[in-house]
Amino acid sequence: MVDKTLIDTSILLEPFTIFEKRNKNYKIKALSILKYPKGVNIQPVISLSVLGEIELIINKKVNIIQGEEKRNFMKDVLREFFKNCIFIGLDKKAIDLASEIINKDKYLDPLDVIHFTSAISGNCDAFLLMDDKLSESRVIKEIAKNHNLKLSQFNKPINEDKGRIDRDITWIQ
């Protein structure tokens, strides 16, 4: 079975940012998702909230992705990746659920919560993310469980997260 998996903004932008996270191969592993081989066990899903955040970052935070050539390369890679994606909207159910979550856990970033709730309202099987605060939130874990949404922390060692949807996909590991 192929899991419909919402891909978080951070994963899409990680290969192109000037920041280094975790280990030196992190950017290469994130880029491998964008150039993923056909036939893997996920169907990538992109929400309108993720697209909006990407657009804001590209146009407003030019210091994160330095150089016009690099931004153009990023746009080309993303454009090619998006050809293999399912796109989902942002509906009232996602907004209402996001509001409920933020009222319960005020430390969460509202945009990250919108991505999460979009995965739920878009009937995704999984949400692939990098945000530790979101994935470790008791509220998020409970709601994900109630909606049968797998939270898959990008690039977390397999032995640390047995529930990962990507546990057998070496290009994400």
C-alpha positions in Angstrom: 0.0 0.0 0.0 1.2 3.5 -0.8 0.9 6.1 2.0 -0.4 9.5 1.1 2.3 11.6 2.9 2.2 15.3 3.4 5.7 16.7 3.0 6.5 19.6 5.4 8.0 22.9 4.1 11.3 22.4 6.0 12.1 19.2 4.1 11.4 20.9 0.8 13.7 23.8 1.5 16.4 22.2 3.6 18.7 21.3 0.6 18.8 24.9 -0.4 19.3 26.8 2.9 22.5 28.2 4.2 22.0 26.6 7.6 23.5 23.3 8.6 21.2 21.0 10.7 22.2 17.9 12.5 24.8 16.1 10.3 26.6 17.1 7.2 24.6 14.6 5.0 21.3 16.1 6.1 20.9 18.4 3.0 21.8 15.5 0.6 19.2 13.3 2.3 16.5 16.1 2.1 17.4 16.6 -1.6 17.0 12.9 -2.2 13.3 13.2 -1.2 12.8 15.8 -3.9 14.5 13.5 -6.5 12.8 10.4 -5.1 12.7 7.3 -7.3 9.4 6.2 -8.6 7.9 3.1 -6.9 8.6 4.0 -3.3 5.9 3.4 -0.7 4.7 7.0 -0.4 2.6 9.3 -2.6 3.9 12.8 -1.8 1.2 15.4 -0.9 1.6 19.1 -0.8 -0.9 21.4 0.9 -1.7 25.0 -0.1 -0.3 26.1 3.3 3.1 24.5 2.4 3.1 26.2 -1.0 2.3 29.5 0.6 5.1 29.2 3.1 7.6 28.3 0.4 6.5 31.4 -1.6 6.9 33.6 1.5 10.4 32.2 2.2 11.6 32.5 -1.4 10.4 36.1 -1.8 10.8 37.5 1.7 13.7 35.7 3.4 16.3 35.9 0.6 19.1 35.6 3.3 18.0 32.0 3.9 18.4 30.9 0.3 21.3 33.1 -1.0 21.9 33.9 -4.6 19.5 34.1 -7.5 21.1 31.1 -9.2 20.5 29.0 -6.2 16.9 30.2 -5.9 16.3 29.4 -9.6 17.8 25.9 -9.2 15.6 25.3 -6.1 12.5 26.4 -8.1 13.4 24.0 -10.9 13.9 21.1 -8.6 10.7 21.8 -6.7 8.7 22.3 -10.0 9.9 18.8 -11.1 9.1 17.3 -7.7 5.6 18.8 -7.7 4.7 16.9 -10.9 4.6 13.8 -8.8 2.6 15.2 -6.0 -1.1 15.4 -5.0 -2.2 18.9 -4.0 -4.7 19.5 -1.2 -6.4 22.7 -0.2 -7.0 24.4 3.1 -10.5 23.9 4.3 -12.5 25.0 7.3 -12.0 21.7 9.1 -8.2 22.2 9.0 -8.5 25.7 10.3 -11.0 24.8 13.1 -8.8 21.9 14.2 -5.7 24.1 14.1 -7.4 26.7 16.3 -8.4 24.0 18.8 -4.8 22.7 18.9 -3.2 26.1 19.3 -5.6 26.8 22.2 -4.4 23.6 23.9 -0.7 24.1 23.1 0.3 27.7 22.7 3.9 26.9 22.1 3.3 25.4 18.7 3.9 27.4 15.5 0.5 28.2 14.0 1.8 27.5 10.4 3.2 24.1 11.4 -0.1 23.3 13.0 -2.0 24.3 9.8 0.3 21.9 7.8 -0.5 19.1 10.3 -4.3 19.7 10.2 -4.2 19.9 6.4 -2.8 16.4 6.4 -5.7 15.3 8.5 -8.4 17.1 6.5 -6.7 15.9 3.2 -7.0 12.3 4.4 -3.3 11.7 4.4 -1.8 8.6 6.0 1.3 10.3 7.2 3.0 13.6 7.8 6.8 13.8 7.1 8.3 16.6 9.2 11.5 17.9 10.8 10.0 20.0 13.6 10.8 18.3 17.0 8.5 20.6 18.9 5.5 19.6 16.7 6.3 15.9 16.6 6.9 15.7 20.4 3.8 17.7 21.4 1.4 15.6 23.5 -1.6 17.3 21.8 -0.3 16.6 18.3 0.5 13.0 19.1 -3.0 12.5 20.6 -4.8 14.1 17.6 -2.6 12.2 15.1 -3.5 9.0 16.8 -7.2 9.8 16.8 -7.1 10.5 13.1 -4.8 7.6 12.2 -2.1 10.0 10.9 1.5 8.7 11.2 4.0 11.3 12.3 7.3 10.6 10.7 10.3 12.6 11.9 12.6 13.1 8.9 16.0 11.5 9.2 15.5 10.2 12.7 17.5 7.0 13.2 15.2 3.9 12.7 15.9 2.5 16.2 14.6 5.8 17.7 11.2 5.7 16.0 9.7 2.3 15.1 6.5 3.8 13.7 8.2 5.7 10.9 6.6 5.3 7.5 10.0 5.5 5.9 11.7 2.9 8.0 12.5 0.7 4.9 13.3 3.5 2.5 17.0 4.1 2.6 16.9 7.4 0.7 15.1 9.0 3.6 17.2 7.4 6.3 
